[in-house]
Amino acid sequence: MSLENSIQVSVRCEYLADQSIAEEQRYVFAYHINIHNRGEQGATLRTRHWFIANGNADVQEVKGEGVVGEQPTIEPGETYRYSSGSVLSTLVGSMRGYYVMEADDGTLFHATIPVFTLAVPNALN
């Protein structure tokens, strides 16, 4: 298994109605990430690179070290979980990206974050 395929990322989203203000075009979402290491060596999450698109196809690029202030090492068979959030100006949007991971042997590789949809309930009937 290649290093790129050794890390599996899954996402669950939720709309935070109590923090959103539709009149101000402020729609707040939480996303919950699971990063599972299916490989044979540990891998440390070094950086994140996100592409966040709103319903008008405006794309914001976000880069930074680690996630939620951490650079976790995920051992083979382990899953690292974290939650974060995003604010959109439209009812619907999407996010995608990748993590730069460092394998125990020092090899850097990308772990793909599959595209996922952020949507106010019933906005996508």
Contact map, one row per residue, 1 for C-alpha under 8 A:
11101100000000000000000000000000000000100000000000000000000000000000000000000000000000000000000000000000000000000000000000000
11111100000000000000000000000000000000000000000000000000000000000000000000000000000000000000000000000000000000000000000000000
11111110000000000000000000000000000000100000000000000000000000000000000000000000000000000000000000000010000010000000000000000
01111110000000000000000000000000000000000000000000000000000000000000000000000000000000000000000000000000000011110000000000000
11111111000000000000000000000000000001100000000000000000000000000000000000000000000000000000000000000000000000100000000000000
11111111000000000000000000000000000011110000000000000000000000000000000000000000000000000000000000000000000000000000000000000
00111111100000000000000000000000001111100000000000000000000000000000000000000000000000000000000000000000000000100000000000000
00001111110000000000000000000000011111000000000000000000000000000000000000000000000000000000000000000000000000110000000000000
00000011111000000000000000000000111100000000000000000000000000000000000000000000000000000000000000000000000000111100000000000
00000001111100000000000000000000111000000000000000000000000000000000000000000000000000000000000000000000000000001100000000000
00000000111110000000000000000011110000000000000000000000000000000000000000000000000000000000000000000000000000000001000000000
00000000011111000000000000000011100000000000000000000000000000000000000000000000000000000000000000000000000000000000000000000
00000000001111100000000000001111000000000000000000000000000000000000000000000000000000000000000000000000000000000000110000000
00000000000111110000000000001110000000000000000000000000000000000000000000000000000000000000000000000000000000000000010000000
00000000000011111000000000111100000000000000000000000000000000000000000000000000000000000000000000000000000000000000011110000
00000000000001111111000000111100000000000000000000000000000000000000000000000000000000000000000000000000000000000000000000000
00000000000000111111100000110000000000000000000000000000000000000000000000000000000000000000000000000000000000000000000000000
00000000000000011111000000000000000000000000000000000000000000000000000000000000000000000000000000000000000000000000000000000
00000000000000011111100000110000000000000000000000000000000000000000000000000000000000000000000000000000000000000000000000000
00000000000000011111110001110000000000000000000000000000000000000000000000000000000000000000000000000000000000000000000000000
00000000000000001011111111100000000000000000000000000000000000000000000000000000000000000000000000000000000000000000000000000
00000000000000000001111111100000000000000000000000000000000000000000000000000000000000000000000000000000000000000000000000000
00000000000000000000111111000000000000000000000000000000000000000000000000000000000000000000000000000000000000000000000000000
00000000000000000000111111000000000000000000000000000000000000000000000000000000000000000000000000000000000000000000000000000
00000000000000000000111111100000000000000000000000000000000000000000000000000000000000011100000000000000000000000000000000000
00000000000000000001111111110000000000000000000000000000000000000000000000000000000000111100000000000000000000000000000000000
00000000000000111011110011111000000000000000000000000000000000000000000000000000000000111110000000000000000000000000000100000
00000000000000111011000001111100000000000000000000000000000000000000000000000000000011110000000000000000000000000000000000000
00000000000011110000000000111110000000000000000000000000000000000000000000000000000011100000000000000000000000000000010000000
00000000000011110000000000011111000000000000000000000000000000000000000000000000001111000000000000000000000000000000000000000
00000000001111000000000000001111100000000000000000000000000000000000000000000000001111000000000000000000000000000000000000000
00000000001110000000000000000111110000000000000000000000000000000000000000000000111100000000000000000000000000000000000000000
00000000111100000000000000000011111000000000000000000000000000000000000000000000111000000000000000000000000000000000000000000
00000001111000000000000000000001111100000000000000000000000000000000000000000011110000000000000000000000000000000000000000000
00000011110000000000000000000000111110000000000000000000000000000000000000000011100000000000000000000000000000000000000000000
00000011100000000000000000000000011111000000000000000000000000000000000001001111000000000000000000000000000000000000000000000
00000111000000000000000000000000001111100110000000000000000000000000000001111110000000000000000000000000000000000000000000000
00001111000000000000000000000000000111110000000000000000000000000000000000011100000000000000000000000000000000000000000000000
10101110000000000000000000000000000011111100000000000000000000000000000000011000000000000000000000000000000000000000000000000
00000100000000000000000000000000000001111100000000000000000000000000000000010000000000000000000000000000000000000000000000000
00000000000000000000000000000000000000111110000000000000000000000000000000110000000000000000000000000011000000000000000000000
00000000000000000000000000000000000010111111000000000000000000000000000011110000000000000000000000000011000000000000000000000
00000000000000000000000000000000000010001111100000000000000000000000000011100000000000000000000000001111000000000000000000000
00000000000000000000000000000000000000000111110000000000000000000000001111000000000000000000000000001111000000000000000000000
00000000000000000000000000000000000000000011111100000000000000000100001111000000000000000000000000111100000000000000000000000
00000000000000000000000000000000000000000001111100000000000000001100001000000000000000000000000000111100000000000000000000000
00000000000000000000000000000000000000000000111110000000000000111110001000000000000000000000000000111000000000000000000000000
00000000000000000000000000000000000000000000111111000000000001111110000000000000000000000000000011110000000000000000000000000
00000000000000000000000000000000000000000000001111100000000011110000000000000000000000000000000011100000000000000000000000000
00000000000000000000000000000000000000000000000111110000000011100000000000000000000000000000001111000000000000000000000000000
00000000000000000000000000000000000000000000000011111000001111000000000000000000000000000000001110000000000000000000000000000
00000000000000000000000000000000000000000000000001111100001111000000000000000000000000000000111100000000000000000000000000000
00000000000000000000000000000000000000000000000000111111111100000000000000000000000000000000111000000000000000000000000000000
00000000000000000000000000000000000000000000000000011111111000000000000000000000000000011101110000000000000000000000000000000
00000000000000000000000000000000000000000000000000001111110000000000000000000000000000000111100000000000000000000000000000000
00000000000000000000000000000000000000000000000000001111110000000000000000000000000000000100000000000000000000000000000000000
00000000000000000000000000000000000000000000000000001111111000000000000000000000000000000000000000000000000000000000000000000
00000000000000000000000000000000000000000000000000001111111100000000000000000000000000000000000000000000000000000000000000000
00000000000000000000000000000000000000000000000000111100111110000000000000000000000000000000000000000000000000000000000000000
00000000000000000000000000000000000000000000000000111000011111000000000000000000000000000000000000000000000000000000000000000
00000000000000000000000000000000000000000000000011110000001111100000000000000000000000000000000000000000000000000000000000000
00000000000000000000000000000000000000000000000111110000000111110000000000000000000000000000000000000000000000000000000000000
00000000000000000000000000000000000000000000001111000000000011111000000000000000000000000000000000000000000000000000000000000
00000000000000000000000000000000000000000000001110000000000001111110000000000000000000000000000000000000000000000000000000000
00000000000000000000000000000000000000000000011100000000000000111110101000000000000000000000000000000000000000000000000000000
00000000000000000000000000000000000000000000111100000000000000011111111100000000000000000000000000000000000000000000000000000
00000000000000000000000000000000000000000000001100000000000000011111111000000000010000000000000000000000000000000000000000000
00000000000000000000000000000000000000000000000000000000000000000111110000000000011100000000000000000000000000000000000000000
00000000000000000000000000000000000000000000000000000000000000001111111000000000000000000000000000000000000000000000000000000
00000000000000000000000000000000000000000000000000000000000000000111111100000000000000000000000000000000000000000000000000000
00000000000000000000000000000000000000000001111000000000000000001110111110000000000000000000000000000000000000000000000000000
00000000000000000000000000000000000000000001100000000000000000000100011111000001000000000000000000000000000000000000000000000
00000000000000000000000000000000000000000111100000000000000000000000001111100000000000000000000000000000000000000000000000000
00000000000000000000000000000000000110000111100000000000000000000000000111110111000000000000000000000000000000000000000000000
00000000000000000000000000000000000010001110000000000000000000000000000011111100000000000000000000000000000000000000000000000
00000000000000000000000000000000000011111100000000000000000000000000000001111100000000000000000000000000000000000000000000000
00000000000000000000000000000000000111100000000000000000000000000000000000111110000000000000000000000000000000000000000000000
00000000000000000000000000000000000111000000000000000000000000000000000001111111000000000000000000000000000000000000000000000
00000000000000000000000000000000011110000000000000000000000000000000000001001111100000000000000000000000000000000000000000000
00000000000000000000000000000000011100000000000000000000000000000000000101000111110000000000000000000000000000000000000000000
00000000000000000000000000000001111000000000000000000000000000000000000000000011111000000000000000000000000000000000000000000
00000000000000000000000000000001110000000000000000000000000000000011000000000001111100000000000000000000000000000000000000000
00000000000000000000000000000111100000000000000000000000000000000001000000000000111110000000000000000000000000000000000000000
00000000000000000000000000000111000000000000000000000000000000000001000000000000011111000000000000000000000000000000000000000
00000000000000000000000000011110000000000000000000000000000000000000000000000000001111100000000000000000000000000000000000000
00000000000000000000000000011110000000000000000000000000000000000000000000000000000111110000000000000000000000000000000000000
00000000000000000000000001111000000000000000000000000000000000000000000000000000000011111000000000000000000000000000000000000
00000000000000000000000011110000000000000000000000000100000000000000000000000000000001111111100000000000000000000000000000000
00000000000000000000000011100000000000000000000000000100000000000000000000000000000000111110000000000000000000000000000000000
00000000000000000000000011100000000000000000000000000111000000000000000000000000000000011111100000000000000000000000000000000
00000000000000000000000000100000000000000000000000000010000000000000000000000000000000011111100000000000000000000000001100100
00000000000000000000000000000000000000000000000000000110000000000000000000000000000000010111110000000000000000000000111100100
00000000000000000000000000000000000000000000000000011110000000000000000000000000000000010111111000000000000000000000111000000
00000000000000000000000000000000000000000000000000011100000000000000000000000000000000000001111100000000000000000011110000000
00000000000000000000000000000000000000000000000001111000000000000000000000000000000000000000111110000000000000000011110000000
00000000000000000000000000000000000000000000000001110000000000000000000000000000000000000000011111000000000000001111000000000
00000000000000000000000000000000000000000000000111100000000000000000000000000000000000000000001111100000000000011110000000000
00000000000000000000000000000000000000000000000111000000000000000000000000000000000000000000000111110000000001111000000000000
00000000000000000000000000000000000000000000111110000000000000000000000000000000000000000000000011111000000001111000000000000
00000000000000000000000000000000000000000000111100000000000000000000000000000000000000000000000001111100000111100000000000000
00000000000000000000000000000000000000000011111000000000000000000000000000000000000000000000000000111110000111100000000000000
00000000000000000000000000000000000000000011110000000000000000000000000000000000000000000000000000011111111110000000000000000
00100000000000000000000000000000000000001111000000000000000000000000000000000000000000000000000000001111111110000000000000000
00000000000000000000000000000000000000001111000000000000000000000000000000000000000000000000000000000111111000000000000000000
00000000000000000000000000000000000000000000000000000000000000000000000000000000000000000000000000000111111000000000000000000
00000000000000000000000000000000000000000000000000000000000000000000000000000000000000000000000000000111111100000000000000000
00000000000000000000000000000000000000000000000000000000000000000000000000000000000000000000000000000111111110000000000000000
00000000000000000000000000000000000000000000000000000000000000000000000000000000000000000000000000011110011111000000000000000
00110000000000000000000000000000000000000000000000000000000000000000000000000000000000000000000000011110001111100000000000000
00010000000000000000000000000000000000000000000000000000000000000000000000000000000000000000000001111000000111110000000000000
00011011100000000000000000000000000000000000000000000000000000000000000000000000000000000000000001111000000011111000000000000
00010001100000000000000000000000000000000000000000000000000000000000000000000000000000000000000011100000000001111100000000000
00000000110000000000000000000000000000000000000000000000000000000000000000000000000000000000000111100000000000111110000000000
00000000110000000000000000000000000000000000000000000000000000000000000000000000000000000000000110000000000000011111000000000
00000000000000000000000000000000000000000000000000000000000000000000000000000000000000000000011110000000000000001111100000000
00000000001000000000000000000000000000000000000000000000000000000000000000000000000000000000011100000000000000000111110000000
00000000000010000000000000000000000000000000000000000000000000000000000000000000000000000001111000000000000000000011111000000
00000000000011100000000000001000000000000000000000000000000000000000000000000000000000000001111000000000000000000001111100000
00000000000000100000000000000000000000000000000000000000000000000000000000000000000000000011100000000000000000000000111110110
00000000000000100000000000100000000000000000000000000000000000000000000000000000000000000011000000000000000000000000011111100
00000000000000100000000000000000000000000000000000000000000000000000000000000000000000000000000000000000000000000000001111110
00000000000000000000000000000000000000000000000000000000000000000000000000000000000000000000000000000000000000000000000111111
00000000000000000000000000000000000000000000000000000000000000000000000000000000000000000011000000000000000000000000001111111
00000000000000000000000000000000000000000000000000000000000000000000000000000000000000000000000000000000000000000000001011111
00000000000000000000000000000000000000000000000000000000000000000000000000000000000000000000000000000000000000000000000001111
